[in-house]
C-alpha cells in the first residue's frame, strides 16, 4: 500500500481537504499536507485537485 502526498505545486485552494472523508488533509503555511497515519488512500483528493499536486507513492 502506498501513501498520498501533496507536492509544492499546491495552490492552497483547500479542495482536497473539503473532500477528505477522514480529515487527513490540513493547511500548513502556503500548502496543504496529508497526515499519513490518518490517510486511508481513498483517492478522493486526487480527483478534485485542480493542479494535479496530489501524488501517490
N, C-alpha and C positions, 0 to 999 in steps of 0.2 A: 504494500500500500504506500502511495506517495503522499506528498503534502502540497497544499496550495500556498502560494506566497504572492505578494504584491511587489512589483518592480518599481523603480524610481520613475517610470513613465506615468505613475498615478497622478491624476489631476485633482485629487481630493474632492470628487463630486459626491461621494457617500452612497452611490447607488448600490455598491456591494454590501455595505453594512445594513442597508434597508432590507435586503432580501435574505440575509443570512438567518437560517432558522434556529441557530444555536448561539447567536450573538458573539461569534468568534472574531468579528472584524471591528476594529476601533480606530479612531483618528489618533495619530501621533505626529504632532508637528504639521508638516505640509503633506503628509501621506497618510494612507490607511495601512494598518498592519493586520496580519492574521495571527491569532493566538493558536499556535499549533496543537497544544493538548486539547483544546476545545473543538477545533475544526473537525468535521466529520467527512470532509472531502466530497460533499454532495454535488458541488459544481454550480450551484445557483448563482454564485458571484461571477463566474466565468461568463455566463450568458448576458449579464447586464452591463459589464464594463465597457464604456464607450471607446476606450483607447487600448484595449487588449493588454492591460497592465497586470492581469492576474495569470500566473503561470502555475503549472503543476510539475512537480519533480518526483 
